[in-house]
Structures are given as C-alpha cells and as structure tokens.
C-alpha cells in the first residue's frame, strides 16, 4: 500500500515529463497505475505457474526414474552439435571456495577474458547422489587433458537450502571446502569446484533439467555454446565421444 501511495504521488510528475497534458490527465495517471498493477499480476501468475510445475515434479518422481535407469535419462551425444543448432549455456554466477566469484561459462566475447578456453566441461550436481556419476566423466577427462591450457573443467554443486545460503553459513562452508578448489599446480588443466547457493529453478528450466538426483555434463565451446551433453554414469562409448569432441574443439581456429 505504501508503494502504491508513493507511486500515485510520482505518477503525475512522470506523465508531465512527456509534455503538457490535455484535459482528463487523471485518466492518464490511472492508466499508469493500472499498468503497475498488471505487472504485479503477471508476477503472481508466473509464481503460480512455477509452484504448479514444481508440485507436479517431486522427489518421488526422481527416485522412480533413478530406479528405472540409474540416472541415465538420455544417451550422450555421439558427435558435436552443429553451431547452427546449438544453444547457449545460461550465464550463472558461482562461488569459489577461496571466496572469489565467477560468471560461467567463460567465453571469448567477455571483455575481461583475453584468452578464453576453447573447451569447457561443466558438470552439474544438485544432490550428493550425483557426485559418483560426475566422477565417471570428470576424472578421465582430467587425465586426458591435464596438459592442455585451452581446456577448463568445473564441477558445480547446487545448494538450495535457505539456511545454508545465509551469508555467514555460506562463508563458513566455502572456507571448509577451500582445500578442494584445485588439483595441483603441476597441471595446466585444473579442476575447479564451484558452488551455486539459493534458487536455481529458472536456470534448470533453460537447460530442461527435471531429475535432480542424476548428474549433467555439458561441453561448452569458446562462445558459450553447448556442443555436447551427457547424463548419469559414463559408458565407455560415451566417454570416448566426449574426449574426441573435446579434441575437435581444440582444433578449431
């Protein structure tokens, strides 16, 4: 109510800034207020749609899927997705154990990035159950490209608990996990462990992620385009595909 009162006081001034008013200026003001109310209704409808979506897809649905296929919700790509049909990996801000923040993926059109990676493997886990799946991809990937300075590897864990997302607790958690930030200084490739605290609904919607108990693997090129995807536990053929597709990205001029 207070915001509406403030808005009603400032609305005439906003309208006057566009020039002299004709008679019936109160109608213009009312239309301005109606537009504001409409915006609020849209936000409410958006939140209702989100609640309905999340209620339709719960924890037990994820469990049932996991029992059926062990987290392998789809077969990984065999080849690189063509540039013309690839989609962008949604930009996301993450926290590092050393206290720094990053915006992923790191791409060539970033003014602050003069030497972007040619290939970045981003592994997503929303629950602890996915970590063993992630390892089947990230460990062989690291061993294959550990001497390459043009490749990056990120394991991103999502923490959606409101309590753990509070700043003092979040800071303490990051401090505890700091020792896991890097694998070692002797390797060109460094596996970085990063965290996303808080809500991740719209991020998941962009990537069409439903099951939170499995692992998701994305190979991203230097422009932030998703060129390859994997899910769940890696098979030998899928891992071979990932490594060969990464090598192809490294050959791009």
C-alpha positions, 0 to 999 in steps of 0.5 A: 500500500505504501508503494502504491501511495508513493507511486500515485504521488510520482505518477503525475510528475512522470506523465508531465515529463512527456509534455503538457497534458490535455484535459482528463490527465487523471485518466492518464495517471490511472492508466499508469497505475493500472499498468503497475498493477498488471505487472504485479499480476503477471508476477503472481501468475508466473509464481503460480505457474512455477509452484504448479510445475514444481508440485507436479515434479517431486522427489518421488518422481526422481527416485522412480526414474533413478530406479528405472535407469540409474540416472541415465535419462538420455544417451550422450551425444555421439558427435558435436552439435552443429553451431547452427543448432546449438544453444547457449549455456545460461550465464550463472554466477558461482562461488569459489571456495577461496571466496572469489566469484565467477560468471560461467561459462567463460567465453571469448566475447567477455571483455575481461577474458583475453584468452578464453578456453576453447573447451569447457566441461561443466558438470552439474550436481544438485544432490550428493547422489550425483557426485559418483556419476560426475566422477565417471566423466570428470576424472578421465577427462582430467587425465586426458587433458591435464596438459592442455591450457585451452581446456577448463573443467568445473564441477558445480554443486547446487545448494538450495537450502535457505539456511545454508545460503545465509551469508555467514553459513555460506562463508563458513562452508566455502572456507571448509571446502577451500582445500578442494578448489584445485588439483595441483599446480603441476597441471595446466588443466585444473579442476575447479569446484564451484558452488551455486547457493539459493534458487536455481529453478529458472536456470534448470528450466533453460537447460530442461533439467527435471531429475535432480538426483542424476548428474549433467555434463555439458561441453561448452565451446569458446562462445558459450555454446553447448556442443555436447551433453551427457547424463548419469554414469559414463559408458565407455562409448560415451566417454570416448565421444566426449574426449574426441569432441573435446579434441575437435574443439581444440582444433578449431581456429 
